[in-house]
Amino acid sequence: MADIELMAEAAREQVSQVPATLDAIREKANELVAVEQKMSDLTAQLKELSKQREYLRIRLIPDMMASNEIFSIGVGNKVVEVEPIVEASVPKDADKLDAAISFLTSIGEGGNVRRHLDVELPQNNAVIEDRVVKALTRISRRLKPRVVATIHPQTYKAIARRLVANGTAIPEKDGKNILGIFVGRIARVSEPE
C-alpha cells in the first residue's frame, strides 16, 4: 500500500473513532484556514526577502566592497566574499530571441542552437499528414511551415560567459546587449576554511 493510502486509512479510522460535531469540524476548518493564511504570508515574506537578498548580494555589498578595495569580510563564523558573475537568460520576446540567435550564429555558435520545423496541418486531413511523413518537400501549399530556433538555457549561459571572458563585443539594441547578459559581482556567504 502506498504511503498516502496508509495515511488516508489511518485518518478514516481516527475519524470513525471520534464523532465529529459541527463545532469540532468548524475548529479544524478554522485551523486549516489559519495554516493556509500563514503559508500565504510566509510566501509573500519569502518573496520580499529574496528581493532584499538579491539587492544586497548583487548591488550593495559588491559596490561597497569595491569602493573599499576589499573582496571578503568575516561576519561571525561566516565569510562574505565578492566574486565576478556572468548571467544570461534566453530572451522570451520573439524579436529579441531572433536577434540573439542571429548573433550567435554569426560568431560561429550556431551549432548550439536547436531548430525544429513546426508545420500547421489542416484539420482532419490524413492525406496531407501522410504526405508530410512521406515527402516533406512535396507538401501542399495549404501548410504553413515555420522554423523555430531555441537554445538550452545552460548552454546559453556558458556561451555568454565565454564571450565575456574573451572580450567579444556584444551588439546592443535600445541600450541593452541583445543577449541579455548581466556582468557584475555577487556576494556569497560561506564557512571559513
PyMOL CGO cylinders between C-alpha atoms (Angstrom):
from pymol import cmd
from pymol.cgo import CYLINDER

trace = [
    CYLINDER, 0.00, 0.00, 0.00, 1.33, 3.46, -0.82, 0.3, 1, 1, 1, 1, 1, 1,
    CYLINDER, 1.33, 3.46, -0.82, 2.13, 5.91, 1.99, 0.3, 1, 1, 1, 1, 1, 1,
    CYLINDER, 2.13, 5.91, 1.99, -0.75, 8.18, 1.01, 0.3, 1, 1, 1, 1, 1, 1,
    CYLINDER, -0.75, 8.18, 1.01, -3.16, 5.25, 1.16, 0.3, 1, 1, 1, 1, 1, 1,
    CYLINDER, -3.16, 5.25, 1.16, -1.90, 4.30, 4.64, 0.3, 1, 1, 1, 1, 1, 1,
    CYLINDER, -1.90, 4.30, 4.64, -2.34, 7.89, 5.82, 0.3, 1, 1, 1, 1, 1, 1,
    CYLINDER, -2.34, 7.89, 5.82, -5.88, 8.02, 4.39, 0.3, 1, 1, 1, 1, 1, 1,
    CYLINDER, -5.88, 8.02, 4.39, -6.76, 4.71, 6.06, 0.3, 1, 1, 1, 1, 1, 1,
    CYLINDER, -6.76, 4.71, 6.06, -5.38, 5.93, 9.41, 0.3, 1, 1, 1, 1, 1, 1,
    CYLINDER, -5.38, 5.93, 9.41, -7.37, 9.16, 9.08, 0.3, 1, 1, 1, 1, 1, 1,
    CYLINDER, -7.37, 9.16, 9.08, -10.58, 7.22, 8.33, 0.3, 1, 1, 1, 1, 1, 1,
    CYLINDER, -10.58, 7.22, 8.33, -10.02, 5.01, 11.40, 0.3, 1, 1, 1, 1, 1, 1,
    CYLINDER, -10.02, 5.01, 11.40, -9.36, 8.05, 13.58, 0.3, 1, 1, 1, 1, 1, 1,
    CYLINDER, -9.36, 8.05, 13.58, -12.49, 9.83, 12.32, 0.3, 1, 1, 1, 1, 1, 1,
    CYLINDER, -12.49, 9.83, 12.32, -14.63, 6.75, 12.85, 0.3, 1, 1, 1, 1, 1, 1,
    CYLINDER, -14.63, 6.75, 12.85, -13.45, 6.61, 16.50, 0.3, 1, 1, 1, 1, 1, 1,
    CYLINDER, -13.45, 6.61, 16.50, -14.24, 10.29, 17.20, 0.3, 1, 1, 1, 1, 1, 1,
    CYLINDER, -14.24, 10.29, 17.20, -17.75, 11.50, 16.46, 0.3, 1, 1, 1, 1, 1, 1,
    CYLINDER, -17.75, 11.50, 16.46, -17.49, 14.84, 14.67, 0.3, 1, 1, 1, 1, 1, 1,
    CYLINDER, -17.49, 14.84, 14.67, -19.58, 17.69, 15.96, 0.3, 1, 1, 1, 1, 1, 1,
    CYLINDER, -19.58, 17.69, 15.96, -20.17, 20.84, 13.96, 0.3, 1, 1, 1, 1, 1, 1,
    CYLINDER, -20.17, 20.84, 13.96, -18.01, 22.72, 16.47, 0.3, 1, 1, 1, 1, 1, 1,
    CYLINDER, -18.01, 22.72, 16.47, -15.16, 20.23, 16.00, 0.3, 1, 1, 1, 1, 1, 1,
    CYLINDER, -15.16, 20.23, 16.00, -15.44, 20.46, 12.23, 0.3, 1, 1, 1, 1, 1, 1,
    CYLINDER, -15.44, 20.46, 12.23, -15.53, 24.26, 12.39, 0.3, 1, 1, 1, 1, 1, 1,
    CYLINDER, -15.53, 24.26, 12.39, -12.48, 24.27, 14.69, 0.3, 1, 1, 1, 1, 1, 1,
    CYLINDER, -12.48, 24.27, 14.69, -10.48, 22.11, 12.24, 0.3, 1, 1, 1, 1, 1, 1,
    CYLINDER, -10.48, 22.11, 12.24, -11.71, 24.16, 9.27, 0.3, 1, 1, 1, 1, 1, 1,
    CYLINDER, -11.71, 24.16, 9.27, -10.55, 27.32, 11.07, 0.3, 1, 1, 1, 1, 1, 1,
    CYLINDER, -10.55, 27.32, 11.07, -7.22, 25.65, 11.72, 0.3, 1, 1, 1, 1, 1, 1,
    CYLINDER, -7.22, 25.65, 11.72, -6.90, 24.84, 8.02, 0.3, 1, 1, 1, 1, 1, 1,
    CYLINDER, -6.90, 24.84, 8.02, -7.76, 28.42, 7.03, 0.3, 1, 1, 1, 1, 1, 1,
    CYLINDER, -7.76, 28.42, 7.03, -5.19, 29.75, 9.53, 0.3, 1, 1, 1, 1, 1, 1,
    CYLINDER, -5.19, 29.75, 9.53, -2.48, 27.39, 8.25, 0.3, 1, 1, 1, 1, 1, 1,
    CYLINDER, -2.48, 27.39, 8.25, -3.17, 28.34, 4.62, 0.3, 1, 1, 1, 1, 1, 1,
    CYLINDER, -3.17, 28.34, 4.62, -3.11, 32.06, 5.53, 0.3, 1, 1, 1, 1, 1, 1,
    CYLINDER, -3.11, 32.06, 5.53, 0.19, 31.59, 7.37, 0.3, 1, 1, 1, 1, 1, 1,
    CYLINDER, 0.19, 31.59, 7.37, 1.61, 29.78, 4.31, 0.3, 1, 1, 1, 1, 1, 1,
    CYLINDER, 1.61, 29.78, 4.31, 0.45, 32.63, 2.07, 0.3, 1, 1, 1, 1, 1, 1,
    CYLINDER, 0.45, 32.63, 2.07, 2.01, 35.22, 4.40, 0.3, 1, 1, 1, 1, 1, 1,
    CYLINDER, 2.01, 35.22, 4.40, 5.29, 33.27, 4.54, 0.3, 1, 1, 1, 1, 1, 1,
    CYLINDER, 5.29, 33.27, 4.54, 5.36, 33.01, 0.73, 0.3, 1, 1, 1, 1, 1, 1,
    CYLINDER, 5.36, 33.01, 0.73, 4.95, 36.80, 0.49, 0.3, 1, 1, 1, 1, 1, 1,
    CYLINDER, 4.95, 36.80, 0.49, 7.68, 37.30, 3.11, 0.3, 1, 1, 1, 1, 1, 1,
    CYLINDER, 7.68, 37.30, 3.11, 9.97, 34.92, 1.23, 0.3, 1, 1, 1, 1, 1, 1,
    CYLINDER, 9.97, 34.92, 1.23, 9.49, 36.93, -1.98, 0.3, 1, 1, 1, 1, 1, 1,
    CYLINDER, 9.49, 36.93, -1.98, 10.39, 40.15, -0.18, 0.3, 1, 1, 1, 1, 1, 1,
    CYLINDER, 10.39, 40.15, -0.18, 13.40, 38.53, 1.50, 0.3, 1, 1, 1, 1, 1, 1,
    CYLINDER, 13.40, 38.53, 1.50, 14.56, 37.21, -1.89, 0.3, 1, 1, 1, 1, 1, 1,
    CYLINDER, 14.56, 37.21, -1.89, 14.40, 40.72, -3.36, 0.3, 1, 1, 1, 1, 1, 1,
    CYLINDER, 14.40, 40.72, -3.36, 16.33, 42.13, -0.39, 0.3, 1, 1, 1, 1, 1, 1,
    CYLINDER, 16.33, 42.13, -0.39, 18.91, 39.32, -0.62, 0.3, 1, 1, 1, 1, 1, 1,
    CYLINDER, 18.91, 39.32, -0.62, 19.48, 39.95, -4.34, 0.3, 1, 1, 1, 1, 1, 1,
    CYLINDER, 19.48, 39.95, -4.34, 19.88, 43.70, -3.75, 0.3, 1, 1, 1, 1, 1, 1,
    CYLINDER, 19.88, 43.70, -3.75, 22.45, 43.03, -1.03, 0.3, 1, 1, 1, 1, 1, 1,
    CYLINDER, 22.45, 43.03, -1.03, 24.28, 40.29, -2.98, 0.3, 1, 1, 1, 1, 1, 1,
    CYLINDER, 24.28, 40.29, -2.98, 24.41, 41.87, -6.44, 0.3, 1, 1, 1, 1, 1, 1,
    CYLINDER, 24.41, 41.87, -6.44, 24.25, 45.62, -5.87, 0.3, 1, 1, 1, 1, 1, 1,
    CYLINDER, 24.25, 45.62, -5.87, 25.02, 46.99, -2.43, 0.3, 1, 1, 1, 1, 1, 1,
    CYLINDER, 25.02, 46.99, -2.43, 27.73, 44.76, -0.91, 0.3, 1, 1, 1, 1, 1, 1,
    CYLINDER, 27.73, 44.76, -0.91, 29.79, 44.34, -4.13, 0.3, 1, 1, 1, 1, 1, 1,
    CYLINDER, 29.79, 44.34, -4.13, 29.73, 48.13, -4.68, 0.3, 1, 1, 1, 1, 1, 1,
    CYLINDER, 29.73, 48.13, -4.68, 30.65, 48.86, -1.05, 0.3, 1, 1, 1, 1, 1, 1,
    CYLINDER, 30.65, 48.86, -1.05, 33.49, 46.33, -1.08, 0.3, 1, 1, 1, 1, 1, 1,
    CYLINDER, 33.49, 46.33, -1.08, 34.78, 47.60, -4.43, 0.3, 1, 1, 1, 1, 1, 1,
    CYLINDER, 34.78, 47.60, -4.43, 34.87, 51.18, -3.14, 0.3, 1, 1, 1, 1, 1, 1,
    CYLINDER, 34.87, 51.18, -3.14, 36.99, 49.95, -0.21, 0.3, 1, 1, 1, 1, 1, 1,
    CYLINDER, 36.99, 49.95, -0.21, 39.08, 47.62, -2.41, 0.3, 1, 1, 1, 1, 1, 1,
    CYLINDER, 39.08, 47.62, -2.41, 38.25, 44.52, -0.37, 0.3, 1, 1, 1, 1, 1, 1,
    CYLINDER, 38.25, 44.52, -0.37, 36.95, 41.17, -1.61, 0.3, 1, 1, 1, 1, 1, 1,
    CYLINDER, 36.95, 41.17, -1.61, 35.88, 39.42, 1.59, 0.3, 1, 1, 1, 1, 1, 1,
    CYLINDER, 35.88, 39.42, 1.59, 34.86, 40.18, 5.15, 0.3, 1, 1, 1, 1, 1, 1,
    CYLINDER, 34.86, 40.18, 5.15, 34.27, 37.99, 8.20, 0.3, 1, 1, 1, 1, 1, 1,
    CYLINDER, 34.27, 37.99, 8.20, 30.82, 38.12, 9.79, 0.3, 1, 1, 1, 1, 1, 1,
    CYLINDER, 30.82, 38.12, 9.79, 30.57, 35.98, 12.91, 0.3, 1, 1, 1, 1, 1, 1,
    CYLINDER, 30.57, 35.98, 12.91, 31.53, 32.47, 11.84, 0.3, 1, 1, 1, 1, 1, 1,
    CYLINDER, 31.53, 32.47, 11.84, 30.84, 33.20, 8.16, 0.3, 1, 1, 1, 1, 1, 1,
    CYLINDER, 30.84, 33.20, 8.16, 32.78, 34.84, 5.35, 0.3, 1, 1, 1, 1, 1, 1,
    CYLINDER, 32.78, 34.84, 5.35, 31.14, 37.12, 2.80, 0.3, 1, 1, 1, 1, 1, 1,
    CYLINDER, 31.14, 37.12, 2.80, 33.15, 37.14, -0.42, 0.3, 1, 1, 1, 1, 1, 1,
    CYLINDER, 33.15, 37.14, -0.42, 32.60, 39.08, -3.62, 0.3, 1, 1, 1, 1, 1, 1,
    CYLINDER, 32.60, 39.08, -3.62, 33.30, 37.31, -6.87, 0.3, 1, 1, 1, 1, 1, 1,
    CYLINDER, 33.30, 37.31, -6.87, 32.57, 38.07, -10.51, 0.3, 1, 1, 1, 1, 1, 1,
    CYLINDER, 32.57, 38.07, -10.51, 29.47, 36.61, -12.18, 0.3, 1, 1, 1, 1, 1, 1,
    CYLINDER, 29.47, 36.61, -12.18, 28.10, 36.48, -15.69, 0.3, 1, 1, 1, 1, 1, 1,
    CYLINDER, 28.10, 36.48, -15.69, 24.41, 35.69, -16.02, 0.3, 1, 1, 1, 1, 1, 1,
    CYLINDER, 24.41, 35.69, -16.02, 22.28, 35.43, -19.15, 0.3, 1, 1, 1, 1, 1, 1,
    CYLINDER, 22.28, 35.43, -19.15, 18.79, 34.23, -19.90, 0.3, 1, 1, 1, 1, 1, 1,
    CYLINDER, 18.79, 34.23, -19.90, 17.36, 33.24, -23.25, 0.3, 1, 1, 1, 1, 1, 1,
    CYLINDER, 17.36, 33.24, -23.25, 15.09, 36.10, -24.39, 0.3, 1, 1, 1, 1, 1, 1,
    CYLINDER, 15.09, 36.10, -24.39, 11.39, 35.30, -24.30, 0.3, 1, 1, 1, 1, 1, 1,
    CYLINDER, 11.39, 35.30, -24.30, 10.43, 38.01, -26.79, 0.3, 1, 1, 1, 1, 1, 1,
    CYLINDER, 10.43, 38.01, -26.79, 10.49, 36.52, -30.33, 0.3, 1, 1, 1, 1, 1, 1,
    CYLINDER, 10.49, 36.52, -30.33, 12.28, 39.51, -31.92, 0.3, 1, 1, 1, 1, 1, 1,
    CYLINDER, 12.28, 39.51, -31.92, 14.93, 39.59, -29.19, 0.3, 1, 1, 1, 1, 1, 1,
    CYLINDER, 14.93, 39.59, -29.19, 15.38, 35.81, -29.46, 0.3, 1, 1, 1, 1, 1, 1,
    CYLINDER, 15.38, 35.81, -29.46, 15.80, 36.08, -33.25, 0.3, 1, 1, 1, 1, 1, 1,
    CYLINDER, 15.80, 36.08, -33.25, 18.43, 38.81, -32.80, 0.3, 1, 1, 1, 1, 1, 1,
    CYLINDER, 18.43, 38.81, -32.80, 20.30, 36.77, -30.20, 0.3, 1, 1, 1, 1, 1, 1,
    CYLINDER, 20.30, 36.77, -30.20, 20.19, 33.59, -32.33, 0.3, 1, 1, 1, 1, 1, 1,
    CYLINDER, 20.19, 33.59, -32.33, 21.35, 35.51, -35.42, 0.3, 1, 1, 1, 1, 1, 1,
    CYLINDER, 21.35, 35.51, -35.42, 24.26, 36.99, -33.50, 0.3, 1, 1, 1, 1, 1, 1,
    CYLINDER, 24.26, 36.99, -33.50, 25.29, 33.63, -32.00, 0.3, 1, 1, 1, 1, 1, 1,
    CYLINDER, 25.29, 33.63, -32.00, 25.14, 32.03, -35.46, 0.3, 1, 1, 1, 1, 1, 1,
    CYLINDER, 25.14, 32.03, -35.46, 27.19, 34.89, -36.98, 0.3, 1, 1, 1, 1, 1, 1,
    CYLINDER, 27.19, 34.89, -36.98, 30.02, 34.31, -34.48, 0.3, 1, 1, 1, 1, 1, 1,
    CYLINDER, 30.02, 34.31, -34.48, 30.14, 30.55, -35.00, 0.3, 1, 1, 1, 1, 1, 1,
    CYLINDER, 30.14, 30.55, -35.00, 27.97, 29.47, -32.05, 0.3, 1, 1, 1, 1, 1, 1,
    CYLINDER, 27.97, 29.47, -32.05, 25.09, 28.30, -34.26, 0.3, 1, 1, 1, 1, 1, 1,
    CYLINDER, 25.09, 28.30, -34.26, 25.92, 24.66, -33.54, 0.3, 1, 1, 1, 1, 1, 1,
    CYLINDER, 25.92, 24.66, -33.54, 24.44, 25.17, -30.07, 0.3, 1, 1, 1, 1, 1, 1,
    CYLINDER, 24.44, 25.17, -30.07, 21.12, 26.34, -31.47, 0.3, 1, 1, 1, 1, 1, 1,
    CYLINDER, 21.12, 26.34, -31.47, 18.40, 23.71, -31.76, 0.3, 1, 1, 1, 1, 1, 1,
    CYLINDER, 18.40, 23.71, -31.76, 15.99, 24.08, -34.63, 0.3, 1, 1, 1, 1, 1, 1,
    CYLINDER, 15.99, 24.08, -34.63, 12.73, 22.36, -35.31, 0.3, 1, 1, 1, 1, 1, 1,
    CYLINDER, 12.73, 22.36, -35.31, 10.17, 22.71, -38.01, 0.3, 1, 1, 1, 1, 1, 1,
    CYLINDER, 10.17, 22.71, -38.01, 6.63, 23.47, -36.91, 0.3, 1, 1, 1, 1, 1, 1,
    CYLINDER, 6.63, 23.47, -36.91, 4.07, 22.74, -39.62, 0.3, 1, 1, 1, 1, 1, 1,
    CYLINDER, 4.07, 22.74, -39.62, 0.44, 23.75, -39.24, 0.3, 1, 1, 1, 1, 1, 1,
    CYLINDER, 0.44, 23.75, -39.24, -1.62, 20.97, -40.82, 0.3, 1, 1, 1, 1, 1, 1,
    CYLINDER, -1.62, 20.97, -40.82, -5.20, 21.40, -41.99, 0.3, 1, 1, 1, 1, 1, 1,
    CYLINDER, -5.20, 21.40, -41.99, -7.60, 19.80, -39.54, 0.3, 1, 1, 1, 1, 1, 1,
    CYLINDER, -7.60, 19.80, -39.54, -8.88, 16.30, -40.25, 0.3, 1, 1, 1, 1, 1, 1,
    CYLINDER, -8.88, 16.30, -40.25, -6.83, 15.77, -43.37, 0.3, 1, 1, 1, 1, 1, 1,
    CYLINDER, -6.83, 15.77, -43.37, -4.98, 12.48, -43.06, 0.3, 1, 1, 1, 1, 1, 1,
    CYLINDER, -4.98, 12.48, -43.06, -3.89, 12.61, -46.70, 0.3, 1, 1, 1, 1, 1, 1,
    CYLINDER, -3.89, 12.61, -46.70, -1.76, 15.69, -46.13, 0.3, 1, 1, 1, 1, 1, 1,
    CYLINDER, -1.76, 15.69, -46.13, -0.43, 14.30, -42.85, 0.3, 1, 1, 1, 1, 1, 1,
    CYLINDER, -0.43, 14.30, -42.85, 0.65, 11.18, -44.73, 0.3, 1, 1, 1, 1, 1, 1,
    CYLINDER, 0.65, 11.18, -44.73, 2.31, 13.30, -47.41, 0.3, 1, 1, 1, 1, 1, 1,
    CYLINDER, 2.31, 13.30, -47.41, 4.27, 15.17, -44.74, 0.3, 1, 1, 1, 1, 1, 1,
    CYLINDER, 4.27, 15.17, -44.74, 5.65, 11.93, -43.41, 0.3, 1, 1, 1, 1, 1, 1,
    CYLINDER, 5.65, 11.93, -43.41, 6.46, 10.58, -46.90, 0.3, 1, 1, 1, 1, 1, 1,
    CYLINDER, 6.46, 10.58, -46.90, 7.88, 13.67, -48.58, 0.3, 1, 1, 1, 1, 1, 1,
    CYLINDER, 7.88, 13.67, -48.58, 8.35, 16.91, -46.70, 0.3, 1, 1, 1, 1, 1, 1,
    CYLINDER, 8.35, 16.91, -46.70, 9.46, 18.68, -49.85, 0.3, 1, 1, 1, 1, 1, 1,
    CYLINDER, 9.46, 18.68, -49.85, 6.20, 17.98, -51.70, 0.3, 1, 1, 1, 1, 1, 1,
    CYLINDER, 6.20, 17.98, -51.70, 3.71, 19.23, -49.12, 0.3, 1, 1, 1, 1, 1, 1,
    CYLINDER, 3.71, 19.23, -49.12, 0.54, 21.06, -50.09, 0.3, 1, 1, 1, 1, 1, 1,
    CYLINDER, 0.54, 21.06, -50.09, 0.73, 24.85, -50.26, 0.3, 1, 1, 1, 1, 1, 1,
    CYLINDER, 0.73, 24.85, -50.26, -2.00, 24.98, -47.59, 0.3, 1, 1, 1, 1, 1, 1,
    CYLINDER, -2.00, 24.98, -47.59, 0.62, 24.13, -44.99, 0.3, 1, 1, 1, 1, 1, 1,
    CYLINDER, 0.62, 24.13, -44.99, 2.39, 26.96, -43.18, 0.3, 1, 1, 1, 1, 1, 1,
    CYLINDER, 2.39, 26.96, -43.18, 5.91, 25.81, -42.27, 0.3, 1, 1, 1, 1, 1, 1,
    CYLINDER, 5.91, 25.81, -42.27, 7.78, 27.84, -39.70, 0.3, 1, 1, 1, 1, 1, 1,
    CYLINDER, 7.78, 27.84, -39.70, 11.31, 27.25, -38.43, 0.3, 1, 1, 1, 1, 1, 1,
    CYLINDER, 11.31, 27.25, -38.43, 11.67, 27.86, -34.71, 0.3, 1, 1, 1, 1, 1, 1,
    CYLINDER, 11.67, 27.86, -34.71, 15.12, 28.15, -33.14, 0.3, 1, 1, 1, 1, 1, 1,
    CYLINDER, 15.12, 28.15, -33.14, 15.85, 27.61, -29.44, 0.3, 1, 1, 1, 1, 1, 1,
    CYLINDER, 15.85, 27.61, -29.44, 18.90, 27.10, -27.27, 0.3, 1, 1, 1, 1, 1, 1,
    CYLINDER, 18.90, 27.10, -27.27, 19.20, 25.38, -23.89, 0.3, 1, 1, 1, 1, 1, 1,
    CYLINDER, 19.20, 25.38, -23.89, 19.43, 27.95, -21.06, 0.3, 1, 1, 1, 1, 1, 1,
    CYLINDER, 19.43, 27.95, -21.06, 22.58, 26.40, -19.56, 0.3, 1, 1, 1, 1, 1, 1,
    CYLINDER, 22.58, 26.40, -19.56, 24.29, 26.33, -22.96, 0.3, 1, 1, 1, 1, 1, 1,
    CYLINDER, 24.29, 26.33, -22.96, 23.25, 29.95, -23.45, 0.3, 1, 1, 1, 1, 1, 1,
    CYLINDER, 23.25, 29.95, -23.45, 24.82, 30.93, -20.10, 0.3, 1, 1, 1, 1, 1, 1,
    CYLINDER, 24.82, 30.93, -20.10, 28.01, 29.03, -20.92, 0.3, 1, 1, 1, 1, 1, 1,
    CYLINDER, 28.01, 29.03, -20.92, 28.34, 30.81, -24.26, 0.3, 1, 1, 1, 1, 1, 1,
    CYLINDER, 28.34, 30.81, -24.26, 27.66, 34.16, -22.59, 0.3, 1, 1, 1, 1, 1, 1,
    CYLINDER, 27.66, 34.16, -22.59, 30.39, 33.52, -20.02, 0.3, 1, 1, 1, 1, 1, 1,
    CYLINDER, 30.39, 33.52, -20.02, 32.84, 32.53, -22.76, 0.3, 1, 1, 1, 1, 1, 1,
    CYLINDER, 32.84, 32.53, -22.76, 32.00, 35.61, -24.86, 0.3, 1, 1, 1, 1, 1, 1,
    CYLINDER, 32.00, 35.61, -24.86, 32.51, 37.91, -21.86, 0.3, 1, 1, 1, 1, 1, 1,
    CYLINDER, 32.51, 37.91, -21.86, 35.75, 36.15, -20.89, 0.3, 1, 1, 1, 1, 1, 1,
    CYLINDER, 35.75, 36.15, -20.89, 37.05, 36.53, -24.46, 0.3, 1, 1, 1, 1, 1, 1,
    CYLINDER, 37.05, 36.53, -24.46, 36.04, 40.19, -24.60, 0.3, 1, 1, 1, 1, 1, 1,
    CYLINDER, 36.04, 40.19, -24.60, 33.68, 39.64, -27.56, 0.3, 1, 1, 1, 1, 1, 1,
    CYLINDER, 33.68, 39.64, -27.56, 31.72, 42.78, -28.44, 0.3, 1, 1, 1, 1, 1, 1,
    CYLINDER, 31.72, 42.78, -28.44, 28.01, 42.10, -28.00, 0.3, 1, 1, 1, 1, 1, 1,
    CYLINDER, 28.01, 42.10, -28.00, 25.66, 44.20, -30.19, 0.3, 1, 1, 1, 1, 1, 1,
    CYLINDER, 25.66, 44.20, -30.19, 23.21, 46.45, -28.36, 0.3, 1, 1, 1, 1, 1, 1,
    CYLINDER, 23.21, 46.45, -28.36, 19.61, 47.37, -29.01, 0.3, 1, 1, 1, 1, 1, 1,
    CYLINDER, 19.61, 47.37, -29.01, 17.74, 50.01, -27.01, 0.3, 1, 1, 1, 1, 1, 1,
    CYLINDER, 17.74, 50.01, -27.01, 20.75, 50.45, -24.71, 0.3, 1, 1, 1, 1, 1, 1,
    CYLINDER, 20.75, 50.45, -24.71, 20.96, 46.78, -23.73, 0.3, 1, 1, 1, 1, 1, 1,
    CYLINDER, 20.96, 46.78, -23.73, 23.06, 43.96, -25.15, 0.3, 1, 1, 1, 1, 1, 1,
    CYLINDER, 23.06, 43.96, -25.15, 20.95, 41.70, -27.35, 0.3, 1, 1, 1, 1, 1, 1,
    CYLINDER, 20.95, 41.70, -27.35, 21.94, 38.57, -25.45, 0.3, 1, 1, 1, 1, 1, 1,
    CYLINDER, 21.94, 38.57, -25.45, 20.55, 39.87, -22.15, 0.3, 1, 1, 1, 1, 1, 1,
    CYLINDER, 20.55, 39.87, -22.15, 23.89, 39.34, -20.41, 0.3, 1, 1, 1, 1, 1, 1,
    CYLINDER, 23.89, 39.34, -20.41, 24.43, 40.73, -16.93, 0.3, 1, 1, 1, 1, 1, 1,
    CYLINDER, 24.43, 40.73, -16.93, 28.06, 41.13, -15.90, 0.3, 1, 1, 1, 1, 1, 1,
    CYLINDER, 28.06, 41.13, -15.90, 28.73, 42.12, -12.33, 0.3, 1, 1, 1, 1, 1, 1,
    CYLINDER, 28.73, 42.12, -12.33, 29.82, 40.93, -8.95, 0.3, 1, 1, 1, 1, 1, 1,
    CYLINDER, 29.82, 40.93, -8.95, 27.99, 38.90, -6.34, 0.3, 1, 1, 1, 1, 1, 1,
    CYLINDER, 27.99, 38.90, -6.34, 28.47, 38.49, -2.59, 0.3, 1, 1, 1, 1, 1, 1,
    CYLINDER, 28.47, 38.49, -2.59, 28.38, 34.90, -1.40, 0.3, 1, 1, 1, 1, 1, 1,
    CYLINDER, 28.38, 34.90, -1.40, 28.28, 33.68, 2.20, 0.3, 1, 1, 1, 1, 1, 1,
    CYLINDER, 28.28, 33.68, 2.20, 30.44, 30.70, 3.10, 0.3, 1, 1, 1, 1, 1, 1,
    CYLINDER, 30.44, 30.70, 3.10, 32.03, 28.96, 6.04, 0.3, 1, 1, 1, 1, 1, 1,
    CYLINDER, 32.03, 28.96, 6.04, 35.65, 30.00, 6.74, 0.3, 1, 1, 1, 1, 1, 1,
    CYLINDER, 35.65, 30.00, 6.74, 38.24, 27.49, 5.61, 0.3, 1, 1, 1, 1, 1, 1,
]
cmd.load_cgo(trace, "trace")
